[in-house]
Amino acid sequence: MEDQRAHRGAHAAHRTRGTPGIRDTPVADRPGGAPARSPRGLVLPILGVCLVVLVTVIVGRLITAAPAIEALDLAWIRRANGALGPFTSELASGIDLAWGSGAAPVAVAVVIAAGILARRLRTALGAAVLIAVPWGVVHLEKVMVQRPRPDPGVIVHVLVPDPQSFSYPSGHTAFVTAVCCAVVILLRGRRRRLLAVVLAVGLVLLTTWSRVALGVHHPTDVLASVMTTPAISLLVARALAALGVLAPPTPRGRDGAPVGEISRGASGTGGSDGNTDAVDDPDDTADGHNER
């Protein structure tokens, strides 16, 4: 009898693999399990980051050596700075102060501390790396390109001291973009991510405007940060997933059910509220086991 039951169980499992709405997923990749670790998955992200840095540095050197682009940049700076009023001047100065050079280390420390207090250290470490790496890469690119800051002679309203560091790419813009990318990557649920993307685009555009209006960056400086930072963030997220620090995104079927689980439409079971936005966080599951 036991042999017959075992045979029936194996036969049922075999049929399940071909059943619509049910897909096999490795235990380590299923919701509630630990993320799978694959050190070999680091090769492509590392090569990708190197390629992004190489292209950014080459473009930066070409821009620095092009007087026509420099003249166009200065024209935009003159126009943006001359249009500043009392409110916009305070807004631009406040952004400069809030996203200063010490903002990134403070943000990383706060994220890690919050993760320790919330018992979600793995997610906190992932968020810290997602912020720190793009910001650090930008400062490396600054040294490699060594583009001077905009000519102070075109600035009508001098609101902040002339920075002593190099100009290309923009560090403030890269920091804000990295924080926004980290939030979007770590969030689960389409609605939450869509809202985060909308807010992130507004915040990044506001920061890029402030850097140009204050006359501390060329428009091409902020453009380089906006274009390269998301690419680096995605590559870092892939590397973290390969290391098991972050869980890879859970693929979903047409009905919104995570792959590896029985689809609600196919099984006729599950919650009736229709809420499919939330995906189980591995850290939440780990915390639940610890509390038990």
ABEGO torsion letter per residue (X at the ends): XAAAAAAAAAAAAAAAAABBGBBBBBAAABBGBBBBBBAAAAAAAAAAAAAAAAAAAAAAAAAAABAAAAAAAAAAAAAAAAABBAAAAAAAAAAAAAABAAAAAAAAAAAAAAAAAAGBAAAAAAAAAAAAAAAAAAAAAAAAAGBBBBBAAABABBABBBBABBAOBBAAAAAAAAAAAAAAAABBEAAAAAAAAAAAAAAAAAAAAAAAAAGABBAAAAAAAAAAAAAAAAAAAAAAAAAGABBBBBBBBAAGBBBGBBBAAAAGBEBAAGBAABBBBAAAAAAAAAAX
